Amino acid sequence: MTTSPLSDSESASSFDRLHAEIRRWIWEQQWAELRDVQNRTISAVLDENADILIAASTAAGKTEAAFLPILTQVADRMERGFSVLYVSPLKALINDQFRRLDQLCERLGVEVVRWHGDAPQAAKQRARRNPRGLILITPESIEAMLIRRPNDAKAMLGSLSYIVVDELHAFLNGPRGLHLSSLLRRIDALSSNRARRLGLSATIGDLERAAAWLNPNDPSLVSIVEAAGDSPELRLQIRAYTDPADADDVDGIEDEAKPVALDRIADHLFATLRGSNNLAFAGSRRRVEAVADRLRTRSDLAHVPNEFFPHHGSLSKELREELELRLKQGELPTTAVATTTLELGIDIGSVTSIAQVGAPRSMSSLRQRLGRSGRRSGVPAILRIYAREQLLSKDADPIDRLRLDVVRSVAAVRLLVERFVEAPCADAAVATVVLHQTLSLITQLGGSRAEALYDAICGIGPMSVMTKRDYAELLRGMASPEHRLLEQAPDGTIMLGETGERLVASRDFYAIFSTDQEWRLVFGARSLGTIPISNAVGIGVIVTFAGQRWRIVDVDDRSKVLEVQRHRAGRIPRFESLFIEPVHDRLSATMRTVLASHDLPPYLDKDATALLGEGRGAYAELKLASKSLIASGRDTHVLTWRGTEMNSVLGVAFLAAGLDCSILDVGVTVVDTHPEIVCEILRQLAAKPPDISDIVEFVENLQTEKFDEMVPEPVLRRMWVEGHRRAADGLAELAAGLAGSGAARGPQS
């Protein structure tokens, strides 16, 4: 919702309610006034007992909004035990917040301690002996505390007044969010009085869903403080570059004899960004290294100091922290070329501009990235998007003629202006987190019964999708001779088994997330290379790699190997959606709107303008305003204009019908199949949609999370079903619409 500024009298009233030392500190900071979100949060904390969700733009003052009234309430508390638990997804963010809070807390006589693997041990030991004040911690360190020192954990966390979860959007999806949700329930169980929870975020797409995460018992009791803040002026440009039609490796090492789009993008980055602080987001680790290497080479050729450095999860902590510090100090011009690692709220200061190599796929990520620029008053935010297309041959695939990278860039800008952010989607990590938390809780308690474990872990919240039947099967699998994670005493008490004890004793156990897994493509005895895969794969799915089509003939989940065979040669569309982050329904639908429009956005360079015109021309020529199927040679493209989730379910339904297919950003390609046959299959899906419990049998890559290989396969399949049930429920309606639209004619039809 939109909020109006508070009056001077309201601001003064909020200020006067704060602790005297806090008021003095504010005057010393020379703040002209409290911000809107700070005024409203002060009232919410001091006047209510509800949990609070604070949704405000980057640099709107959310941290102070939460802690000024919280510290006012806990400053004079004498009870033993920490008063406030602050949880962050990143150690670096904890260090930043410690620096922001330490001086103020010292004036109040409130202790504040960092608690993560790299934090000073002496401060931890003092806090363990006499826990008071604030503890700043990661989920993994909470896990370690509960397992290794359960008695200390109760003394330290058993009388909390507040739990503050920073960067809440980072916990609404994925294994870390499920993990933290379970940990907070376990902390609640340590005390007779549940601590109030505050969640802070700048990019939440579904406030009700976030409120339900914060308080799964009763989301209606969450007070939402939503403030847009002052948005800076946005300066924007979309630049387009083309790769040669015969280019095989567009993200590889630079080759002067065969220049690709990335070379010319690097030229522009080098000429534009030198001399200032910037962030350039390049997607995959491989592309990050390719861009950083090109920029380093250009610095050497120009005989100037290198200002461009990579930043991704595979680099050492020391290298990442050196780059973060260099950005924050701002003494030397610096550009970080990053994956997603610099999206979250690490304090690196305000950067001059944001560069995005490749069209955005996530609006949440784009908004988070853009929030790094224009943070100083009167300074604009600057965003440059570098779209990449391919020069077309005469027999180019119609999908490539639509120029979807440029189109998606324009669609993303439209949604940015509309302030759209994706809502959290179904989570694939439930089974892994339940297994992990079962081992952890048994260790903490010294043993427990199945029903008590289920109630503690799955009773309420995001993991309640696992039924008692699923959990019983999971426990049997964990206790099987193959895994020996658990064993059961004659009285029914469940304890750790031999393998479970070794697993829990490992330092690697505390973190529930795993690094991005690379899948190896194997053709006969030859290894073709590795790729990351994020979406559903089954026998018969077609992938593109090294300029060729490959049909998946076998999937080894445990070894992460895809056995492939060469597929029919010929011109192939330039897509890679199996290997990158999902696209939301709204973004795909907006792409169609862009293609159907006639406006020419002024932020496009001349090449992007020309390519957008080409895409719109192809859209009109193929009559895609009324048709959803494109015949392309012997293949049929089924354009759903839906996101990855729905396209994955439709693709699996085609596999179940005996058709090979590839999953696109905006639909599905059915291989070696005439449009009339595809229409007939769609009519069958509309008349009698398959039960999702049946088509899940065609999904092969179910082991996507850290401990999935220890989860019984039927449980993984049922969790996949729960995660895709909403899309499956809409399959019949989608199929009916597609079947009724007819087919457009592409090349060689």
TAQUI-V239064 format. One record per run of one state. SS is the DSSP state (H for helix, E for strand, L for the rest). FROM is the first residue (numbers start at 0). TO is the last residue. If there is no record, write none. Layout:
BEGIN
ss: {SS:SS}
from: {FROM:FROM}
to: {TO:TO}
END
This chain:
BEGIN
ss: {L:H:L:H:L:H:L:E:L:H:L:E:L:H:L:E:L:H:L:E:L:H:L:H:L:E:L:H:L:H:L:E:L:H:L:H:E:L:E:L:H:L:H:L:E:L:H:L:E:L:H:L:E:L:E:L:E:L:H:L:E:L:E:L:H:L:H:L:H:L:E:L:H:L:H:L:H:L:E:L:E:L:H:L:H:L:E:L:E:L:E:L:E:L:E:L:H:L:H:L:E:L:H:L:E:L:E:L:H:L:E:L:E:L:H:L:H:L:H:L:H:L:H:L:E:L}
from: {0:7:16:19:28:35:47:50:56:61:74:83:87:90:108:111:115:120:129:133:137:138:148:149:157:161:165:167:171:174:188:195:201:206:214:218:221:227:233:243:255:258:260:273:277:281:284:301:307:311:316:329:334:338:350:351:352:357:362:370:372:373:380:390:397:401:403:417:429:445:447:448:449:458:461:465:467:479:485:488:493:496:497:505:506:509:517:523:525:532:540:545:547:556:560:566:576:579:584:596:603:604:605:621:628:632:634:639:643:656:660:663:666:670:674:687:691:698:707:710:712:729:730:739:742:745}
to: {6:15:18:27:34:46:49:55:60:73:82:86:89:107:110:114:119:128:132:136:137:147:148:156:160:164:166:170:173:187:194:200:205:213:217:220:226:232:242:254:257:259:272:276:280:283:300:306:310:315:328:333:337:349:350:351:356:361:369:371:372:379:389:396:400:402:416:428:444:446:447:448:457:460:464:466:478:484:487:492:495:496:504:505:508:516:522:524:531:539:544:546:555:559:565:575:578:583:595:602:603:604:620:627:631:633:638:642:655:659:662:665:669:673:686:690:697:706:709:711:728:729:738:741:744:748}
END
